[in-house]
Amino acid sequence: MTQTDTWTRKHLLTLEELSADEIRFVLDTAHSFKEVSTRSVKKVPALRGKVVVNAFFEDSTRTRTSFELAAQRLGADVIAFTEKGSSVSKGETLVDTARNIEAMGVDVIVCRHQAAGSAQVLARTLGCSIVNAGDGAHEHPTQGLLDLYTIRERFGRIEGLKVAIVGDIANSRVARSDLWGLKKMGAEVILVGPPTLLPKSFEKLGARVVHSLDEVIGEVDVVNMLRVQFERIKSSQFPTVREFTRFFGLTWDRFQKCKPGVFVMHPGPMNRGIEISSDIADGPQSGILKQVTNGLAVRMAVLYLVTQTSGR
Amino acid sequence: MHTDYDEADVRRLIEQLASTIAASFPADRPINVVGIRTRGELLAHRLVELLGLKGYGKVGRGTLDITLYRDDLSEIGPRPLVKPTQLAIQVDDVPLLLVDDVLFTGRSIRAALNLLNDFGRPSVIRLAVLVDRGGRELPIQPDFVGVKLADVPKDYRVNVRLKEIDGGDEIVVEKR
């Protein structure tokens, strides 16, 4: 057995720490799990008897639902934990809360938290598997993996493609996970956004940084539009919504300048008419709903892989 | 203990297997031949070819990946790649021939039966294996056997090698 057909990690915390072989392994495993969703009985017993807790300390609909369905399709028992009404709102620390959850015999904690590094802290402290479902503006590894999967599904490869990630880069954990994953898989990444939301320091991570979407729109194979995260942005970082759309929105006029066959992505939820216009989001070159479908297969693969490994 | 079957032996065993199978299923009626990945899948391909030569024209093919149905899933080392199950056939109400290379404890067959159950209800399921090495842990018996090796000790492995992936055909019994 070669290095490329094994997985030994107990946690999934970041894409930064995964090798290209490990990423490829997860994507290949996800491909097999996608087949499960085509069956009349869309369920396998791989995680029968295991308990998965979705601990979401931040609002989320699609990621939480996707993890929940993924765990259920693997036959696991799934518990949803939300901060609202829990001991966290009474002042308990994240680690204490997680320790209490783990003490109930949990095998995996899927954690979303507003603090960058929270998943790493839990992985160091607890004995169960930790899957990072988004830690602050740091990483969102399963979103990165599903984006890679969707691109590979569309083009048959990732290597050699040019991918633009556009918008609010500074606040985006998706942008960081995508950047690490795409770079490792051999794509060229161009980050596009206003200087206030895209510091030049991102160049150090190996990306080309540009401040005008028009400058690169004609040369990219994939354009990944990020949601403008109004809840995170300070007013000084952001021009007016109208100005943002004028310079960085994927409008119909701008879309006409794209390469033929360009692939449009968005991690959702979309601000229609701000970062992306509706006719493009719903058009034939949009992969947005495919991203959602593939997210389920990727999360099934991740839950399966981390639970079957006894190492750290 | 060292029992070897070379390429000619393996070809003869598979041909005998195909003949016994052919005697049990009418050639003009549909049948599905489904192999358990990896070597069961390859044996199933060869059996389908041989059945074709015997006039079987309505043979559906499929491959089962039983990894997710194994009862020792959490005990087997680093994760090998899970591959998809391929059953683009009508499963319901059609006879199904399940094919594997070696029958030992019976646990792989149990997993395969559970997996098949998620796809439909064949009219009948029969089991063909190239080697029955004994040592059953479940009440599962084959219907068609290439060769029966009696009393192979538990610490010995029966390795079926097939030229499609192993470079040549042979059956080797060797110490683990």
HADDOCK unambig.tbl for C-alpha pairs under 7 A between the chains (distance, minus, plus):
assign (segid A and resid 5 and name CA) (segid B and resid 80 and name CA) 5.41 0.50 0.50
assign (segid A and resid 5 and name CA) (segid B and resid 81 and name CA) 5.70 0.50 0.50
assign (segid A and resid 6 and name CA) (segid B and resid 78 and name CA) 5.71 0.50 0.50
assign (segid A and resid 6 and name CA) (segid B and resid 79 and name CA) 4.94 0.50 0.50
assign (segid A and resid 6 and name CA) (segid B and resid 80 and name CA) 4.95 0.50 0.50
assign (segid A and resid 6 and name CA) (segid B and resid 81 and name CA) 6.77 0.50 0.50
assign (segid A and resid 7 and name CA) (segid B and resid 78 and name CA) 5.76 0.50 0.50
assign (segid A and resid 7 and name CA) (segid B and resid 79 and name CA) 5.04 0.50 0.50
assign (segid A and resid 8 and name CA) (segid B and resid 78 and name CA) 5.51 0.50 0.50
assign (segid A and resid 8 and name CA) (segid B and resid 79 and name CA) 6.82 0.50 0.50
assign (segid A and resid 29 and name CA) (segid B and resid 81 and name CA) 6.05 0.50 0.50
assign (segid A and resid 29 and name CA) (segid B and resid 82 and name CA) 5.71 0.50 0.50
assign (segid A and resid 32 and name CA) (segid B and resid 82 and name CA) 6.32 0.50 0.50
assign (segid A and resid 32 and name CA) (segid B and resid 83 and name CA) 5.09 0.50 0.50
assign (segid A and resid 32 and name CA) (segid B and resid 84 and name CA) 4.37 0.50 0.50
assign (segid A and resid 35 and name CA) (segid B and resid 84 and name CA) 6.02 0.50 0.50
assign (segid A and resid 39 and name CA) (segid B and resid 119 and name CA) 6.86 0.50 0.50
assign (segid A and resid 40 and name CA) (segid B and resid 119 and name CA) 6.55 0.50 0.50
assign (segid A and resid 41 and name CA) (segid B and resid 118 and name CA) 5.47 0.50 0.50
assign (segid A and resid 41 and name CA) (segid B and resid 119 and name CA) 6.81 0.50 0.50
assign (segid A and resid 44 and name CA) (segid B and resid 68 and name CA) 6.42 0.50 0.50
assign (segid A and resid 44 and name CA) (segid B and resid 69 and name CA) 6.93 0.50 0.50
assign (segid A and resid 45 and name CA) (segid B and resid 68 and name CA) 6.39 0.50 0.50
assign (segid A and resid 45 and name CA) (segid B and resid 69 and name CA) 5.91 0.50 0.50
assign (segid A and resid 46 and name CA) (segid B and resid 68 and name CA) 4.72 0.50 0.50
assign (segid A and resid 46 and name CA) (segid B and resid 69 and name CA) 6.12 0.50 0.50
assign (segid A and resid 305 and name CA) (segid B and resid 79 and name CA) 6.97 0.50 0.50
assign (segid A and resid 308 and name CA) (segid B and resid 74 and name CA) 5.34 0.50 0.50
assign (segid A and resid 309 and name CA) (segid B and resid 78 and name CA) 6.57 0.50 0.50
